[in-house]
Amino acid sequence: MRELCILPLRYWFLSGGVFAVLALGVSPLINDLLLAAVHRAGLSTLTDRTIGALFSSPISVGLLGAAFLLVAVATLICFATLLVIADLQLSGARPSIVTVGVRLRRSINKQYRGGAFLVAAQLGLLAPLVGFTLFAPVTGSLGIPPFVGREYMKTPLSALLWCSMAAFIVYGLYKTILTLPFSLVRRQQLSKSFRFSLRATRQGGIRLPLVFAVASLGALFASRLGATLLGHAVDALDSVMSNTGAAVLGATLAFGSLTVATAQGFAFLFVGEARNYLALPVLPATRATPTFHVRPSGGFRLRPLLARGSEVRSALSSLVAVVAVCAICAAAWPGSAGSPDSAGSPGSVNHAPGTAGSATASQALVIGHRGYDSGGVENTIGGLEAAAALHTDVVEADFQQTADGGFVASHDTNLLVLSGKNKNIYELTTEEVTSTTVTMKGHSERIPTLGAYVTRARELAMPLLIELKVTGHEQAGFVEAFLAELDDLDALNGNWFHSLDPSVVQTIKAQRPQLRVGLTIGLLYGPLPDSPCDFYVIEQASLSAEMIRNAHQAGRAVYAWTVNGEPTMRALLREGIDGLVTDRPDMARINREQLSPGTGYVRGDLQNTLLLESRHLLP
């Protein structure tokens, strides 16, 4: 901590500049390469249904390789720069940006030839999967979609499996995280440094993982505290200013500076552990004075973190410089004079008259995801009734075909997770499926048929967003049979339909053009796919403000799934999302009332945004 506080100002500007260049300059270039790969593969957009075609073209594969190479170089430059700065500071070297550049060049020429891409893949691709993105400024948004984790967290057994996989990744990162620090400190090949990292973490016993864990928790606490304090500061300014645009931008830049400081702090930690293992001296000029001094007579005395006047002046000058840079950039940035929403949100598309949902054109719909699983098992009558009791606008439900051609309400094709029965629905008759008891969050119920579910929904006056799931084992004409059964139940009008399978969407629109049908997308990269759909249902991790605007311009609504975190809810509501498919309809309704599109700055807006960003820093 002391070394971080007295870090020379030139080093702060260097590390901050590296992050800014990589995030603002290199990230768009990587995005262009990925989009070019998609187009070279003959695709207009990349979805979970077309990802295999991405590797069908040699040119496309080459572009993907170029994108990975750029990610690797950017990740290594970021991490190595911070480590070199830390090593120079701890070794007592005179502060010099030129020296940093020379050390980096020598390392690239001699040390990074073996294993460099493995280190880059570890930090730039693997670490973000578990939320550690401090040294991955160009892949910070990479991660496992939230819906995947949700499926694993349904039951204790599957949750244990999910946590075990995450723990395995974290353990691998821990065992190898000191590879690059050893390489830079000892100036040796990465392959040899890898062995040093394995030995150091093994010999570190319980102390080393505890140190890393405490540092991670401290960094997470600092980011959350920073977000809260900056948010409250802007909220206070909002009460005395006509607009808060400049204040919001300045606070956002300050939070970015906190991110850089956190990354540099971890670099000091890693280099310090490497030097300690190698028994390398820390020169007196930078040797830390013990914070706690034990007295001979007993007790202890607290010593100041910065003992010398020069150190205090150095820390204060760095703090003042960072604040000044943030203030100047905020004042000079185009458009900062307005509030963060002065340009207006894209606004919601008008919902079709007479269709599901009671929300107006200026409000997003609250859509209960498979009902309300905290009040009943998902896709059961109990879950439906629980969602209706919370006054959700719409309930989303999944249906699939059984072996004898019937349709039942279920998301999972295999019944093992919720019932303990290792059987697939398409192998069972309707009677066998509906006699199966499913259990979730302390609730147990039987699986209902399509008819029982839609009938109860009509009794509750609850509109449905019906998903027809495709497993690949359906009978010929299953879409027609599905529509015919709903027609017999008089359940076509007043409900919406959607599917992950584009062919199902096309078939329903072709046979029943009057129905409101949507295309559901689990993974999307690039523009919205062409489809005869009336709306899109997009997984939240793939959704962007640009997608929402483009869909609105085409006259189509966009619904996000499955949105359970309040920061994400508020961010999407700000962007004018037309509906939130959520397991927390109560939370969604409260935030919807506060953040209808077009409203100005609302207290807590900035804190929400920064808290959302802080999730990309540490697990």
Secondary structure, 3 states (H helix, E strand, C coil): CHHHHCCCHHHHHHHHHHHHHHHHHHHHHHHHHHHHHHHHCCCCCEECCCHHHHHCCHHHHHHHHHHHHHHHHHHHHHHHHHHHHHHHHHCCCCCCHHHHHHHHHHHHHHCCCCCHHHHHHHHHHHHHHHCCCCCCCCCCCCCCCHHHHHHHCCCHHHHHHHHHHHHHHHHHHHHHCCHHHHHHHHCCCHHHHHHHHHHHHHHCCCHHHHHHHHHHHHHHHHHHHHHHHHHHHHHHHHCCCCCCHHHHHHHHHHHHHHHHHHHHHHHHHHHHHHHHHCCCCCCHHHCCCCCEEECCCCCEEECCCCCCHHHHHHHHHHHHHHHHHHHHHHHHCCCCCCCCCCCCCCCCCCCCCCCCCCCCCCCCEEEEECCCCCCCCCCCHHHHHHHHHCCCCEEEEEEEECCCCCEEECCCCECHHHHCCCCEHHHCCHHHHHCCEEEECCEEEECCEHHHHHHHHHHCCCCEEEEECCCCCCCCCHHHHHHHHHHHCCCCCCCEEEECCHHHHHHHHHHCCCCCEEEEECCEECCCCCCCCCEEEEEHHHCCHHHHHHHHHCCCEEEEECCCCHHHHHHHHHCCCCEEEECCHHHHHHHHHHCCCCCCCCCCHHHHHHHHHHCCCCC
